[in-house]
């Protein structure tokens, strides 16, 4: 066993990154693990040899590692520049944070234009007098005619004053069409406007070719289509159409108008089998019947129906709380995937296969928004109940398993190496900031529930905080709004565990020309929300107010003044500066996996043994390759570290 395999085995067996421990602390940890796994000293008396193989592997790996340490006492390794990790004080202060036993390998209208009036002739024109006399005569004739008609109407005792003209009271021409006798029993009430599947259309279009266009329009969704000629009126035809999905009557009429078919009347029909039998008895065999009816209406074919539970399960599995996002994502599953190969995961491919037929039914559904809203309500209910019953520590352990398995399936050596480079080199003091955020999230002590990050432009504070928000499945709330609109934005925290107040504005302090805003003034008024002493009322549109403890989170800002009363309730502000190392291996997007890799390799989050071994191997390979290549990122990092140490030593003197 070489040194590289020995280190990877120690990381897997001890469930930690050994590079972050001093030699003395690591020796204590190995001794404890030997005692735990020894056949004569472990607690399991019924099966004392269950860890015998792990114990032998631990002894061999420790022997190789110890030999390399004793042979190279004077040489400094590539990781010795990091500050030593006080294992004893950390495990004693937070004994429940990392559970080593659980990490074993066994866990798994514009206006209308008015015509211009005739221009009056000029007063100096000799024809002016004639034109004026004609105009006055016409006006007088019209006045006397209206006066005479009014006197005649008033003289009639039955007259009732009305603003309508006489033509209004002329009765309209009666309709020639009437619903045939006996068919009313198969029509739904006019007050019932709910979408349906069975329609009866009466049309004056006797051209069979035109009617068949309607069949071709709904060909993929038809369970029955028949056209009957009516004996009572040869100009009318009756079309019975049974669809597999619900449609509104207005949508069916709209489709008919597009095809040039003008139905005289259209109805929602019921009792499919009996209605078809009645039409055949009354009108004879249909003129056209491309799709015959087979089956009983009381036992519908469930394979041709929309499965609402599958839609809800998809929304719950992906935790989609936006109905519009759910409508798009689920309709996307009805066709072949057009995403780039790098964004297609194994879960996404299986969703395409599992939800293909149901998504096709959903795509042709007339009321997608209503169904999506009902599915989203299930997601919100699950998150709300889960946030009340599951502690934050249990949530962290569950999320670590989910993200760890995803990384092992989809991440390469380059992805792991660049994530480690971002957390260890680009973000200054990543360990300290992360410990503050984790303590605020897991323990949630009052006045220590929010961490403020302050920095200049392009310092990386927003991308860093957003990745944390993704890791803990939080939400971003904008507080730079009027105070009256603030409760509407705070309602986004319902069912969430983590909050990000990003780019909060206030009164500028520095020389930069920063825009002012009411952000910090609003946060100062939200003292019950920030402290977390009591439950607060959160409201959302079309929902009853919900009482819950407001979640903890992160505040990011530029160089703005923070009220003293708010400083007493938060941790920080912690200064973040732009790193000169960012041009080296600049990540396109900082994600939750990036933060997770840094936290696991810094031993701040638990991970299963095989995931930790996978991360450590890929990180070590990436570092060794870059040491041998022409990349100068690690050398620049060492030079910066030496300069920082010199500056600190000068300050101490």
Secondary structure, 3 states (H helix, E strand, C coil): CCHHHHHHHHHHHHCCCHHHECHHHHHHHHHHHHHHHCCCCCCCCCCCCCCHHHHHHHHHHHHHHHHHHHHCCCCCCCCCCCCCECHHHHHHHCCCCCCCHHHCCCCCCCCCCCCCCCCCCCCCCCCHHHHHHHHHHHHHHHHHHHHHHHHHHHHCCCCCCCCCCHHHHCCCCCCCCCCCCCCHHHECCCCCCCCEEEEEEEECCCCHHHHHHHHHHCHHHEEEEEEEECCCCCCCEEEEEEEEEEECHHHHHHHHHHCCCCEEEEEEECCHHHHHHHHHHHHCCCCEEEECCCCCCCCCCHHHCCCHHHHHHHHHHHCCCCHHHHHHHHHHCCCCCCCCHHHCCHHHHHHHHHCHHHHHHHHCCCCHHHHHHHHHHHHHHHHHHHHHHCCHHHHHHHHHHHHHHHHHHHCCHHHHHHHHHHHHHHCCCHHHHHHHHHHHHHCCCCCCCEEEEEECCCCCHHHHHHHHHHHCCCEECCCCCCHHHHHHHHHHHCCCCEEEEEEECCCECCCCCCCCCCHHHHHHHCHHHHHCCCCEEECCCCCCCEEECCCEEEEEECCECCCHHHHCCCEEEEEECCCCCCCCCCCCCCCHHHHHHHHHHCCCCCCCHHHHHHHHHHHHHHHHHHHHCCCCHHHHHHHHHHHHHHHHHHHHC
